[in-house]
Amino acid sequence: MKVLLVNGSPHPHGCTDVALSEVAMQLGKHGIETEMLWLGNEAIHGCIACGKCRKAGKCIFDDAVNRVAAKAEEYDGIVVGSPVYYGGPDSQICAFLDRLFYSAGKKFVRKPAAAVVSCRRGGATASFERLNKYFEMSNMPLVTSQYWNQIHGNNAEEAKQDAEGLQTMRTLAENMAWLLKCIEAGKKAGVEEPVYEPFHATNFIR
């Protein structure tokens, strides 16, 4: 089993990395492989709603979005991490997720997912909610923890002192490992995957 960890922070070894590394360490204790993707040193273009991915099968902007989409079958779960800027997630991670889920969201259906956020003081829960919406709209089981998945600190050294935040990350990893094992056991036992109705798009124009 393999879980993709996406670090949306511009700092490769900052607070967000501390949180994701704690998740990776705990997953490793269960024999679950992890892959860390850091977006910070790459320009990620926002979605321009051109719709060309529907025909081409991939986004017209060839960057980390297409690389992750091409490897989607390798991943059994995903954890997305972001710092908090002005009460919301980093723009880099939002641009990445907008395009990934618009162009390749179907490749992640039924894969367990979680979001983690880091902040100095406030804005964590609003950022956490924003990131979770990608998973909630994509038929992906949300993996929870003992508290909201947040860690506090102004830098990596301070984040490492957040004992409750680190424990929250380890509990998140425990729940992710448990759910992945349950899914694997269910497949072996012949449990059928959900069958969805045809999608009905509705607006409020009458």
Long-range contacts (C-beta under 8 A, 24 or more apart in sequence): 1-31, 1-32, 1-33, 1-76, 1-77, 1-180, 1-181, 1-184, 2-32, 2-33, 2-34, 2-35, 2-74, 2-75, 2-76, 2-77, 3-27, 3-32, 3-33, 3-34, 3-35, 3-75, 3-76, 3-77, 3-78, 3-79, 3-176, 3-180, 4-34, 4-35, 4-37, 4-68, 4-75, 4-77, 4-78, 4-79, 5-34, 5-35, 5-36, 5-37, 5-78, 5-79, 5-81, 6-37, 6-39, 6-68, 6-78, 6-79, 6-80, 6-81, 6-93, 6-96, 7-36, 7-37, 7-38, 7-39, 7-40, 7-81, 8-39, 8-40, 8-80, 8-81, 8-82, 8-83, 8-89, 8-90, 8-92, 8-93, 8-96, 9-38, 9-40, 9-81, 9-82, 9-83, 9-90, 9-118, 10-40, 10-41, 10-90, 10-92, 11-40, 11-83, 12-38, 12-40, 12-41, 13-156, 14-83, 14-118, 14-155, 14-156, 14-159, 15-83, 15-118, 15-119, 15-151, 15-153, 15-154, 15-155, 15-156, 15-158, 15-159, 16-81, 16-82, 16-83, 16-116, 16-117, 16-118, 17-81, 17-156, 18-118, 18-151, 18-153, 18-156, 18-159, 18-160, 18-166, 19-81, 19-116, 19-118, 19-149, 19-151, 19-159, 19-165, 19-166, 19-169, 20-79, 20-81, 20-116, 20-169, 22-166, 22-169, 22-170, 22-173, 23-79, 23-116, 23-169, 23-170, 23-172, 23-173, 23-176, 24-173, 25-170, 25-173, 26-169, 26-170, 26-173, 26-174, 26-177, 27-173, 27-176, 27-177, 30-173, 30-177, 30-181, 32-176, 32-177, 32-180, 35-75, 37-64, 37-68, 39-64, 39-92, 39-93, 39-96, 40-92, 44-92, 44-95, 44-96, 44-99, 45-95, 45-99, 46-95, 46-98, 46-99, 47-95, 47-98, 47-99, 47-102, 53-99, 53-102, 53-103, 53-104, 58-103, 58-104, 59-99, 59-103, 61-99, 64-96, 65-96, 65-99, 65-100, 65-103, 65-104, 66-103, 68-100, 68-104, 69-100, 69-103, 69-104, 69-107, 72-104, 72-107, 72-108, 73-107, 75-108, 75-111, 76-111, 76-112, 76-180, 76-183, 77-111, 77-112, 77-113, 77-114, 77-143, 77-176, 77-179, 77-180, 78-108, 78-111, 78-112, 78-113, 78-114, 78-140, 79-113, 79-114, 79-115, 79-116, 79-143, 79-172, 79-176, 80-113, 80-114, 80-115, 80-116, 80-131, 80-134, 81-115, 81-116, 81-117, 81-118, 82-115, 82-116, 82-117, 82-118, 82-127, 82-131, 83-117, 83-118, 83-119, 84-117, 84-118, 84-119, 84-120, 84-122, 84-123, 84-124, 84-127, 86-123, 87-122, 87-123, 87-126, 87-127, 88-123, 88-126, 88-127, 88-130, 89-117, 89-127, 89-130, 89-131, 93-131, 94-130, 97-131, 97-134, 101-134, 101-137, 101-138, 105-137, 105-138, 108-138, 108-140, 109-138, 109-139, 109-140, 110-139, 110-140, 110-141, 110-183, 110-193, 110-194, 111-140, 111-141, 112-140, 112-141, 112-142, 112-143, 112-176, 112-179, 112-180, 112-183, 113-140, 113-141, 113-142, 113-143, 114-142, 114-143, 114-144, 114-145, 114-149, 114-172, 114-176, 115-149, 116-149, 116-150, 116-151, 116-169, 116-172, 117-149, 117-150, 117-151, 118-150, 118-151, 118-152, 118-153, 118-159, 119-150, 119-152, 120-152, 120-153, 120-154, 121-152, 124-148, 124-150, 124-152, 125-150, 139-194, 139-196, 141-179, 143-172, 143-175, 143-176, 143-179, 144-172, 144-175, 145-169, 145-171, 145-172, 145-175, 146-171
